[in-house]
């Protein structure tokens, strides 16, 4: 998508609707997950985790922009974004662990991988004013998303991912 012409930091007031909408989205997905079982729950919690990781990245980018400002390390350490990124990251990790316990890797991995990327693009466009390639470029971009989805499912279903016990040694010889 080749995002260009964005900014490194976000106006403080722009975070308010972003955080409110993100919180509402994550709450709705978590409530929906709690009403289900198995792979559906795992996928929904994986989506909530992906949203949390995307938010973590956006907050971290904004915090790091303060490091390059006139305030330097003091500006970074005094920014709320730095501490919010830590909280969002811990929350996303908690949701991911719950997702992995709720169902299979096949259910979690595609939604986590694609959700994180797509939600991060959304944050880039809305918060950091990045512009994406459109027009005929949408065809290869959508094909790429489709290939990533297929790849996630294929990898998650591989014997390396589904064999939870790993290679087993041969049984001991029987003594007669």
Residue, then its C-alpha position, 0 to 999 in steps of 0.5 A: x500500500x506504500x503509505x506516504x506523507x504521514x506525520x510522526x505524531x498525533x494531535x492530543x485531541x485526536x486520541x480521544x475518539x480513537x481511544x473511545x472507538x477502540x475501547x468500544x470495539x474491543x469491548x464488543x468483540x470480547x463480550x461476543x467472545x465470552x458468549x461463544x466457545x472453542x474456535x469462534x471464541x479464539x478467533x474473536x479474542x485473537x481479533x481483540x488482541x490484534x486491535x490491542x497490538x495495533x493500538x500499542x504500535x500507534x501509541x509507541x510511534x507517537x511516543x517515540x516522536x516526542x523523543x526526537x522533539x526538543x524535549x528529548x528523553x524527558x519529553x518521551x518519559x513524560x508522555x502519556x502515550x509511552x505508558x499507555x502503549x505499555x498498558x495496551x501491550x500487556x492487555x493485548x498479550x493477555x487477550x492473546x494468551x486467552x485466545x490461544x487457550x480458547x481454541x486452535x492456532x488455526x482459528x487465532x493466527x489468521x485473524x491476529x496476523x491480518x487484523x493487526x496489519x489492517x487495523x494498523x493501516x487504519x490507525x496510520x490513515x486516520x491518526x498519522x494522515x498517511x496516504x495509501x496507493x489506490x486505483x489499480x494498486x488495490x488489486x495486488x494489495x487485495x491479492x496480497x491480503x488473500x495470500x497472507x490469509x491463506x498462508x496463515x491458515x496453511x501454516x497454522x494447520x501444518x503438522x509442525x503447528x498441530x503436533x503439540x507433543x513434538x517428535x516422540x522417541x521410539x518406545x523402549x525395547x521389550x524385555x522377554 
